[in-house]
């Protein structure tokens, strides 16, 4: 049996020498992050690549590219399907990633980490799975005017089945969520998705939603979660 090749783990690189020591921890070093992505070394039309379509397809850092390449080169097999060495290695890598994500997000149980193919599938899973079981006639689903249709249509379909009602938080003139009057959200949607990232920590005002037993659902595709 061949000697096993370990799947490389992500290890943060040393801080470059050109980064001042007095930079606050909450300041993002964009140039350092950019250097982690090989594709940003490209120059298009005489300018460094700027990519704004991350909600559709995210670019991959070098560590991810190397890990995927190593998996296909050394461990490629179906997870949870075989008891031979490659199958066991694939399963260990798959479940190891789940455990790391659980630790990163502070999940109490690794079984709460579910892998999907993307945000749209995740939204449908929550709306069709959780929504159809727990929503009832008259319950309200609070969305916003900035939502893409992929976060509207699943709830519309669920509302038709359960009798729930969709409400929408409007936007201000400068494209921010208008949280000034959450007691009277809109009941229609203007169909104008934006590239804004909503204020996850305060919206939609947890002090009003959580006492009523309303669980929040945050989309992290544009926030880089």
N, C-alpha and C positions, 0 to 999 in steps of 0.2 A: 504494500500500500504506500502511495506517495506521501512524502512529508508534507504536512499542511502548511499553507501560506496564510498567515493571519491577515484578516481584513483591516486595512489601515484605519485608525481612529483619528478624529479631528483633534489636533493639538494646536492651539493658538500660536502663531509665530511671534518671535520676539519683537518688541516695539522697536521700529526703526530709529536710528540715531538722530534723524532729522526732526523727530517729534519732541517738542519741548516738554520738560518734566513737569512744568506747572500747568499743563492743560487739564482742565476739570474733567472728572470722570464721566460726566453726563454730556460732554461734547463729542460728537461723532467725527472721527477722522475719515472723511470721505475719500481722500487720496489713498490711504492705507487699505480701505475696503475695496476700492477700485482695483488695486494691484492684485487682489485675490482672484479676480475674474479675468482669465486669459482673453476673452472676447473683447474686452475693453482696450486691448492693445491695438485693435484695428483702427485704421484711419479711413473714413469714408467721405468722399468729396472734399478732401483736404482738411477734414476736421476729425478730432477724436470722437469715437462712437458715443452717442448718447441714446440710451434705450428707455422708452417710456411705456412699453406694453407689458409690464410685469404681471398685470392682472390676468393676461391671456397665457403667457409663457414666461417663466422666470429664467434668467440666465444663471449659469451654474459656476460656482467658485472652483478653483483648481482642486481643492480637496475632494469635492463631490465627483468631479470628473475622474480623478485618480481612483477613488473608491469604486465607482461603477466599472471602470476599465479593469481593475484588479478582480472584481467579482466575476466578470465574464471570462477573464483569462484564467482564473484559478479555482473558482468555487461554483460555477454556473450549474444550478439544479433547482428543481421545484422545492420550495419550503413546505414542510409538513406533509410530504408525500413519500419520502423514501427513508430507509434505515441504513443506506450505504453512506460512506464518508462524505461525499459531496452534498448529499441531501441533508445530512446533519449539520454540515458547515453552513449551508444556505439558511437552514432554520435558525441556527444560532445567531447568524448575522441579522436576520429579519426580526427576531424577537429581541435581540440586543438593541436594535435601533428603537424599538417600541419602549424598552425600559429606559433608554436615555432620554427619550422625549417625555416620558412620564416624570422623570426626575427634573427635567428642565422646566416643565409647566407646573410642578408641584402636585401632580395627580396623586390621589390617595391609593389608586389601584391601577396597575398597568393595563387592565382590561378596559379601562375607559378611553384608551388611546386607540382610535380606529383609523386605519389607512384607507383613503379614497383616491380616486384619480384626479380630483380637483375640487375647486370651490363649488361649482355647479352641482356635481354629484353629492357633495356634502350637504348643500342646502336641501336638495330633494330628499336625502336620507332623513334629515331632521323634520322637514315638513310632512313627508309622507309616513314616516315611522313614528316619531314622537307626537307630531301634530294630530294625526288621525286617532291616536289613542287617548290623548289627554285633553284636546280641545272639544268644547261643547257649544251648543247653540247660545249665542249672545256673548261668548268670550271674544276679547279683542286682541288682535295681533298688531302691534305697533311697529310700523316701518317708517321710512323717511323718503322724502322727495328725491334723494340722491341715489336711490337704489337702482341697480341694473335689473333688467327684466328677469335675469336668472335668480334674483332674490324676491321676485314678485309673483311670477307665474306659479311656482310650487305652492305658495301660500294661497293664491286664488283658487287653485284646484282643491286644496285642503279645506278652504272655507266653504266651497260648494258642497262638500261632503258632510262637514261637521256643523255647519250653520254659524261658524265664527265670523266675525266682522273685521275687515281690514281698515286700519287707520294710518295716516301718514303725517309725520312731522314736517312742516314746511321749511324752506330755506330762506335766509335773509337775502338782501340785495347783493351782498358780496359772497354768496355761495356757502355760508356757514349754516349749521343747523339752528333753527329758531326754537330755543327751549323756553321761551318766555311764557307760553301758554299751552302747557301739555294737557290741560283739562279739555281742550277743544281742538284735537288734531283733525286734519282734513280727512274726508272719506273718499277722495279721488286722488289719482296720481298723474302728474303732468308729463311723465315719461321724458325726463331729462337727466339721465345718469351723468354724474360728474366724476372727476378724478380725486375728489376730496376724501380725506381720511377722517372719519368721525371721531369725536372725543370719547374714547372708550371708557375712560375712568369716571366721567361724570354723566354721560348720556347713555340711555335716555333717563337721566335723573333717578338713580337707584333708590333714593329715599321715597319716591312715589311708586315705583314699580315693584320693588322687592317685598314691601309689607303685604301687597295683594297676592303674593305668591307667584309673581311673573318672573320666570327665569330669563336672563338676557342671552342673546346669541350674537357673538361678534364675528365679523368676517375679517380674516387677517390677510387676505391675499394682497391687498394694496398697502397694508401696514408693515409688511415684511416680517410677520410673525413666524 
